[in-house]
């Protein structure tokens, strides 16, 4: 199967479906690209956690704790990468 002119292996299709990545439109710097990937991963995990909570598979308190932990992890990664702040207008 081809997607965007590249050959996909059988597991690539599943991975792209389960873990889609959006294109990055910001200033292209390594730290910005890494943070963007971390942010997308955060969003996917929050989506899974909220789906589990909505379906009754986990408690609201547990979902909150997990999302809070992910948020702290994202903040640490931003600080470690020292991503540039957008210029103030």
Contact map, one row per residue, 1 for C-alpha under 8 A:
11100011100000000000000000000000000000000000000000000000000000000000000000000000000000000
11111111000000000000000000000000000000000000000000000000000000000000000000000000000000000
11111111000000000000000000000000000000000000000000000000000000000000000000000000000000000
01111100000000000000000000000000000000000000000000000000000000000000000000000000000000000
01111110000000000000000000000000000000000000000000000000000000000000000000000000000000000
01111111000000000000000000000000000000000000000000000000000000000000000000000000000000000
11101111100000000000000000000000000000000000000000000000000000000000000000000000000000000
11100111111110000000000000000000000000000000000000000000000000000000000000000000000000000
10000011111110000000000000000000000000000000000000000000000000000000000000000000000000000
00000001111111000000000000000000000000000000000000000000000000000000000000000000000000000
00000001111111100000000000000000000000000000000000000000000000000000000000000000000000000
00000001111111110000000000000000000000000000000000000000000000000000000000000000000000000
00000001111111111000000000000000000000000000000000000000000000000000000000000000000000000
00000000011111111100000000000000000000000000000000000000000000000000000000000000000000000
00000000001111111111000000000000000000000000000000000000000000000000000000000000000000000
00000000000111111111100000000000000000000000000000000000000000000000000000000000000000000
00000000000011111111000000000000000000000000000000000000000000000000000000000000000000000
00000000000001111111000000000000000000000000000000000000000000000000000000000000000000000
00000000000000111111100000000000000000000001000000000000000000000000000000000000000000000
00000000000000111111110000000000000000000000000000000000000000000000000000000000000000000
00000000000000010011111000000000000010010000000000000000000000000000000000000000000000000
00000000000000000001111100000000000000010000000000000000000000000000000000000000000000000
00000000000000000000111110000000000000000000000000000000000000000000000000000000000000000
00000000000000000000011111000000100100000000000000000000000000000000000000000000000000000
00000000000000000000001111110000000000000000000000000000000000000000000000000000000000000
00000000000000000000000111110001000000000000000000000000000000000000000000000000000000000
00000000000000000000000011111001000000000000000000000000000000000000000000000000000000000
00000000000000000000000011111101100000000000000000000000000000000000000000000000000000000
00000000000000000000000000111111100000000000000000000000000000000000000000000000000000000
00000000000000000000000000011111110000000000000000000000000000000000000000000000000000000
00000000000000000000000000001111111000000000000000000000000000000000000000000000111000000
00000000000000000000000001111111111100000000000000000000000000000000000000000000001100000
00000000000000000000000100011111111110000000000000000000000000000000000000000000000000000
00000000000000000000000000000111111111000000000000000000000000000000000000000000000000000
00000000000000000000000000000011111111100000000000000000000000000000000000001100101000000
00000000000000000000000100000001111111110000000000000000000000000000000000000000000000000
00000000000000000000100000000000111111111000000000000000000000000000000000000000000000000
00000000000000000000000000000000011111111100000000000000000000000000000001001000000000000
00000000000000000000000000000000001111111110000000000000000000000000000001000000000000000
00000000000000000000110000000000000111111111000000000000000000000000000000000000000000000
00000000000000000000000000000000000011111111100000000000000000000000000000000000000000000
00000000000000000000000000000000000001111111110000000000000000000000011001000000000000000
00000000000000000000000000000000000000111111111000000000000000000000000000000000000000000
00000000000000000010000000000000000000011111111100000000000000000000000000000000000000000
00000000000000000000000000000000000000001111111110000000000000000000000000000000000000000
00000000000000000000000000000000000000000111111111000000000000000010000000000000000000000
00000000000000000000000000000000000000000011111111100000000000000000000000000000000000000
00000000000000000000000000000000000000000001111111110000000000000000000000000000000000000
00000000000000000000000000000000000000000000111111111000000000100110000000000000000000000
00000000000000000000000000000000000000000000011111111100000000100000000000000000000000000
00000000000000000000000000000000000000000000001111111110000000000000000000000000000000000
00000000000000000000000000000000000000000000000111111111110000000000000000000000000000000
00000000000000000000000000000000000000000000000011111111111100100000000000000000000000000
00000000000000000000000000000000000000000000000001111111100000000000000000000000000000000
00000000000000000000000000000000000000000000000000111111110000000000000000000000000000000
00000000000000000000000000000000000000000000000000011111111000000000000000000000000000000
00000000000000000000000000000000000000000000000000011111111000000000000000000000000000000
00000000000000000000000000000000000000000000000000011011111101100000000000000000000000000
00000000000000000000000000000000000000000000000000001001111111100000000000000000000000000
00000000000000000000000000000000000000000000000000001000011111110000000000000000000000000
00000000000000000000000000000000000000000000000000000000001111111000000000000000000000000
00000000000000000000000000000000000000000000000000000000011111111100000000000000000000000
00000000000000000000000000000000000000000000000011001000011111111110000000000000000000000
00000000000000000000000000000000000000000000000000000000000111111111000000000000000000000
00000000000000000000000000000000000000000000000000000000000011111111100000000000000000000
00000000000000000000000000000000000000000000000010000000000001111111110000000000000000000
00000000000000000000000000000000000000000000010010000000000000111111111000000000000000000
00000000000000000000000000000000000000000000000000000000000000011111111100000000000000000
00000000000000000000000000000000000000000000000000000000000000001111111110000000000000000
00000000000000000000000000000000000000000100000000000000000000000111111111000000000000000
00000000000000000000000000000000000000000100000000000000000000000011111111100000000000000
00000000000000000000000000000000000000000000000000000000000000000001111111110000000000000
00000000000000000000000000000000000000000000000000000000000000000000111111111000000000000
00000000000000000000000000000000000001100100000000000000000000000000011111111100000000000
00000000000000000000000000000000000000000000000000000000000000000000001111111110000000000
00000000000000000000000000000000000000000000000000000000000000000000000111111111000000000
00000000000000000000000000000000001001000000000000000000000000000000000011111111100000000
00000000000000000000000000000000001000000000000000000000000000000000000001111111111000000
00000000000000000000000000000000000000000000000000000000000000000000000000111111111000000
00000000000000000000000000000000000000000000000000000000000000000000000000011111110000000
00000000000000000000000000000010001000000000000000000000000000000000000000001111111000000
00000000000000000000000000000010000000000000000000000000000000000000000000000111111100000
00000000000000000000000000000011001000000000000000000000000000000000000000000110111110000
00000000000000000000000000000001000000000000000000000000000000000000000000000000011111000
00000000000000000000000000000000000000000000000000000000000000000000000000000000001111100
00000000000000000000000000000000000000000000000000000000000000000000000000000000000111110
00000000000000000000000000000000000000000000000000000000000000000000000000000000000011111
00000000000000000000000000000000000000000000000000000000000000000000000000000000000001111
00000000000000000000000000000000000000000000000000000000000000000000000000000000000000111
